[in-house]
Amino acid sequence: MSPAAQQLVAVYEEWRRETLSEASAISLGDWTEVSVIQSRKVLLRQRIESGALAGVAGSLTGDDELLVRAFVSELIRLELSNDSALESKRREANEEMSLIDSAAGNLRRVQRYAQPTESAWAAYS
């Protein structure tokens, strides 16, 4: 493997580790950790897009290209899996919010119904 391909694969491997950690944090609902990981991934993307790695992917040939393509394919699969997990968690949160909103509305109606009027209290005096 060429030195340029090794550098690129090293960054992609770091991205892979971050993505797996992100999956774990999503599963646990640790949104602070998800945010921290996503910030680190932004920095990784900047490393890939700038500097020495910027043109590496387009200049690879043969086995190096196949290896990098396989790595990128796996990263895409992992990212799509995380995206799906996030969407599922968002749906669950929205459903829970709907239930909470409904319960709050029911409580307001019960409170209005159950509030004694001034005259009712006067009857006990």
MOURVEN-V406274 format. One record per run of one state. SS is the DSSP state (alpha for helix, beta for strand, coil for the rest). FROM is the first residue (numbers start at 1). TO is the last residue. If there is no record, write none. Layout:
[[SS,FROM,TO] [SS,FROM,TO]]
This chain:
[[coil,1,2] [alpha,3,28] [coil,29,30] [alpha,31,49] [coil,50,50] [alpha,51,53] [coil,54,55] [alpha,56,59] [coil,60,61] [alpha,62,114] [coil,115,117] [alpha,118,123] [coil,124,125]]
